[in-house]
Every structure is written in structure tokens, then in C-alpha cells.
Amino acid sequence: MAKETIGFGFNPEESEHHFLVIIPRSPNAKVIVYERFAWQYDKEVQEIDIKRDIPKVELTKHKWKLIEDALKTEFNERLKKINYQ
């Protein structure tokens, strides 16, 4: 039976450490990647806690679009390696 995961194979029951990517609707707003160490089980949509969540990178939407597909491929390849070990 497959484990239920979120995004690129994230399972908060295994580890709450994860990265959360915020992609705003506005074309001029920045894409921000946060490193987080806690999962909010009581929230349907995760909320950023500016005291605990660490912004790691901020990108323009244009730059995000340039790397988005490569990131998806890389993350999926890493997951395949982990799942086959």
C-alpha cells in the first residue's frame, strides 16, 4: 500500500521538516521558498509563521518559470532513488 504524500513525496508523519513554495497569483509578486520544521496538522492550508519559518530564496515569477520544470524533474528523481533503496 502506497504512503499518502503531499507535493514531492512529503509525509509529515515521517518528518515535519520540509520546504514550502509560495507562488502568488500576481505576476509581479515574488515566489518565496520557506524552510519549515513543523507541520500544521490543524490547518487545511499551511500558514507561514514569520517567527519560525525561514525564507530561503525569493525569485521573480520569470526566474521561477525558468527553473520550475527542472526542479520538478530533480525532486522526482531524488524520490525515485529514495524509494528504490
Phi, psi and omega in degrees: 000130182286144176284143177281126182231168180239139176060234182269054175084018180285131177231104183297342177286337178274318179197135180274352178288126182199173174246136180241124181258124177257115179246100182289158179288326183296132181293340181263352180281156182274147170274130182236134177252123180251142169264128184232149182241006179217144177253136181268090183297333183274002183248135174287322176242127181296143179243140179286133174253106187295345178276334185243326184277135188255116175289125183260325181206147176231126184231152170289159178299324179300312179295321178300315180299327180292329184253350187306309182294320178296321178295315178302314179298313181298313180298317180294322177296318177299319179296320178299318178297317180296317183289338180264000180273000000 
